[in-house]
Amino acid sequence: MKFNLKLMGFRVSTQRRQLKITQEELAEKVGVSVKHISAIETGRSKPNIQLLYDIASTLNVTIDYFTF
């Protein structure tokens, strides 16, 4: 199974916007730069498992929401 970075990024972005959280706020909460969050949301960067867990927790979803 191929990991779809663009789909994952789209789902991160969609959920973040639904919760009315800015990229800056998300980046601060998970301890990365805004540039890194932007790269994840556009499918240019693949977060490690810990960061993916932190993003999921912050956005009130499970990791599988991003991967399936």
Secondary structure, DSSP 8 states (H G I E B T S, - for coil): ----HHHHHHHHHHHHHHTT--HHHHHHHHTS-HHHHHHHHTTS----HHHHHHHHHHTT--THHHH-
